[in-house]
Amino acid sequence: MNDTATSAKPHALQLKDIRKSFGNVDVIHGIDLEIEEGEFIVFVGPSGCGKSTLLRLIAGLDDPTSGDINLEGRRVNTVPASERGLSMVFQSYALYPHMTIAQNLSFGLENLRMDKAEIQKRIDDAAKLLQIDHLMSRRPGQLSGGQRQRVAIGRAIVREPIIFLFDEPLSNLDAELRLQMRVEISDLHAKLGNTMIYVTHDQIEAMTMADRIVVLRGGYIEQVGRPLDLYNNPANKFVAGFLGAPQMNFLEGSLDGNVMTLDCGMVRDVPVAEPRNGKVTLGIRPENIHVDLEGKGDETVTVQNFEQLGAVTYIYAEFANGDKLTVQHAHQIPLQKGQEIGVSFPTESFHLFDADEKAMGLTR
């Protein structure tokens, strides 16, 4: 979805200059964001960046200090959480242990005094969609972590919300189950078509699930965009370093016109759109560095350590001045600690950041 697209329909969600303070501590600093109907939006950032606080403000669990929260064009700042038409899935499953799965799914609808036939239909549809229909008579303690998370999602589905809110729902699962649930939640979004807002600190979840990612730091939005747009064109050094595993390499140096001289000794002409002088940081992703075992290349580095995972090899190397370099090689490769290897840096893979850590324009 194009960030600049306009529509006659109101946005599914619009945040206008949202601020939140706890006492004298400001945690959200004037956030503006528009989310379209049907989008899968992921809030991502390190611990303490404000992503869960922002989700709680949207849900109505906390009140903003100032600013407007609009749902489908309606200001909802003073509307109670129970009346906003949203459903939230928490990090903890928050299931009632003494109730069966069917009772857990129906409980919220019964409190709304919904017709019993409608309740049963919604439960049956959600159970079938999530493939938990054979678990209806069990209790949460009899289920695996993945099954309990499906029940928690089912409880959100039966409410038929305007927007689904997910607060780090996979954090308590092991790596294999997280992968499985990522796929299942993405498939669920495709089937339901509802707007979903998903909070995580895991950049892999963000990259694989989102239509658009909202990168947060210190209560500010650093960048919003499609996953690969952010990966390929980060607005600043923080976004560049946060998205991608292994992390982007950063090498310090200076720029004189369009000539870059790095502390590690490398000198290169760089295609800067506006030549300038001053400190710069070169960013280059591990997968974009070429390796030559005979020591040929732009520079020579010493292998400090390596990880051979079969399909890929990670090399942790060091320049003569001590600067570190991580290389991701797409194949198996014979290596020894202390070995000198050649590395090459394709100019088209460069990311350049100025002294303020903002991305500098390069002509590709």
Secondary structure, DSSP 4 states (H G I P E B T S, - for coil): --TT---SSPPSEEEEEEEEEETTEEEEEEEEEEE-TT-EEEEE-STTSSHHHHHHHHHTSS--SEEEEEETTEE-TTS-GGGS-EEEE-SS----TTS-HHHHHHHHHHHTT--HHHHHHHHHHHHHHHT-GGGTTS-GGGS-HHHHHHHHHHHHHTT--SEEEEESTTTTS-HHHHHHHHHHHHHHHHHH--EEEEEES-HHHHHHH-SEEEEEETTEEEEEE-HHHHHHS-SBHHHHHHSSSSPPEEEEEEEEETEEEETTS-EEE--BSS-EEEEEEEEE-GGG-EEETTS-SSEEEEEEEEEE-SS-EEEEEE-TTS-EEEEEESS-----TT-EEEEE--GGG-EEE-TTSBBPPB--
